[in-house]
Amino acid sequence: MSTQLRFRDLPMARESLASVTAVGTDGAVATDATLFYPQGGGQPGDSGVFITADGRCLTVHDTRKGEGDEVWHYLDPEHGLTVGQSVTQQIDWPRRWAHMRMHTALHLLSVLVPYGVTGGSIGAERGRLDFDLGEASLDKAALTAELKGLVAADHPVSSEWISEAELDARPELVKTMSVAPPRGAGMIRMVRIGDIDYQPCGGTHVTSTAQIGALHVVSIKNRGARNRRITLAWDEATEGQA
Ligand SMILES: [Zn+2]
C-alpha cells in the first residue's frame, strides 16, 4: 500500500495523525500517510516518536522507502502496534531542521560550483557534495563568502511538478550525475530557489535561504583525478575549536 508523502507538501510540519497500514519484520511499521522523510538522495531518514491513543510513546529510530511510495518506520520490535491503529507522528524536529538547512545549503553550493555532482551526503552537523571539477580550482574562503551571500539574500524556496517529458526535453536541469531524479506517475518534483536554482529533487528544504543560517566551507579535497569533495559545516559547531 502506498503512503501519502506529507513531508513533501508540509516540510515545516512536525506532528500529524496517521493510521497503521502494515506491520513488518524488525519493528517496521507502515502508515497511510507520513511526515517522516525516508532515507534517500543523500538525506538520512527521519527519527522521532509515534504516540498511541492510550499514551504510549514509541521511538522511531529510522525511516526507509519500501515498494513504490510505501514508507516504513523502524521502531523497537516490541512496539505492539496493529493494522488500523491511529498514531500521532512526531518528528525529531531539531535533527530534521538541520537536515533541511544543510540540504538547501547544498543546493546553493551547486549554484556556486557549476559542475556535475557525482555524489553527496547530508548530516545534521555536516554536508558534502562531490563535483566532477576537472582542472578547475576553488578557493575555500571565497566560496564561503559567496555561500554566505546567497544565504543572506534570503531567496524563497518552493517546489512544483513538471512532466517527465518536460524534464527529458531540458536535460541541463539535472545537475546530479550519480542519482536519477525521483520519478513516478509521469511527474517530476522540481525545487526552485529564487531565480538562482531549479532542479529535480525529492528532499525536504527550508522555505527561504536565510533560514539556513551561518555556515562555511570546511574543506575542499581531491577525490581522484577529476573529483573534488566540498564539505560544509555550521559556524556555531566550530566555535571554540579555532
Ligand atoms: Zn533538494
Boltz pocket constraint, residues with backbone or C-beta under 6 A from the ligand:
constraints:
  - pocket:
      binder: B
      contacts: [[A, 103], [A, 104], [A, 107], [A, 191], [A, 200], [A, 201], [A, 202], [A, 203], [A, 204], [A, 205]]
      max_distance: 6.0
